[in-house]
Amino acid sequence: MTYRAGFACFVGRPNAGKSTLTNAIIGQKIAITSSKPQTTRHVIRAVLHRPDGQIVLVDTPGLHRPKTLLGERLNDLVRETWSEVDVIGLCVPADEPVGKGDKFITGELSQLKATVLAVVTKTDLVDKRTLAEQLLAVSRLADFAEIVPVSAVSGDQVGLLTDVMAKYLPESPQLYPDDMLTDEPEQVLIGELVREAALEGVRDELPHSIAVLVEEMFVENGVTKIFADIYVERSSQKAIVIGAQASRLKDVGTRARAAIEGLLGTKVYLNLHVRVAKEWQRDPRQLRKLGF
């Protein structure tokens, strides 16, 4: 049996189901998912261990036309990541027509040396005929190595997709130890889980204005104590995140704490503060502080 190991990533326009697919493949929550486009900001690597190899999944932000300095930095990060992976899965949702965004990304991918697969996601949302038409439309976008329809939600064909991806990886010794699921520092993952909880249910004006910084983390009497700051750009946003009589912030804390306990496997005490950092998405110094 030939052992293969290498790097793979999913790309696609915002909300094409990339992070949900990463989580389904790894079988554990690593990338944050949200119905807000552009949720992913950090390149999170997750490792899938197989008897015949290792697929290292790199999670990238969606490529988009940038409006801020943060947007430009995210796009640079995406292109840099794409140039370093072996296999790229272009995700196109089954329930939306192929559009300009898909064509734009396909054009960007045509310059790369990686093997490009098309992954038609969210197949659980459409009937067989619609799916067949979508597979045909996707096949016209480019000459893909293979086209695989999947549903991350029902798990349908997720195993097949990983088999196909593994086939196109280079022959290689093992890249990461057996017990490793991700190489992201825990604090980044914890910050992402807090941000996901803070994004849940807020009105549309907030998604990109929230950043989270874990200021301090230590274990005391078997409890992991975490002190984190949620940054927004304006006082009006701070009021939305906190909610009437701090009800929303309590809710965010409860949800985030449960997710963090799942990640760390210990009891967690979580202390959250909301702070205003004016226009942080456009300020190089603030971006650096917040990890971009």
Beta strands, then each sheet from edge to edge (+ up, - down):
strand 1: 4-11
strand 2: 44-50
strand 3: 53-59
strand 4: 87-93
strand 5: 115-121
strand 6: 147-149
strand 7: 211-220
strand 8: 223-232
strand 9: 267-276
sheet 1: 2+ 3- 1- 4- 5- 6-
sheet 2: 7+ 8- 9-
end
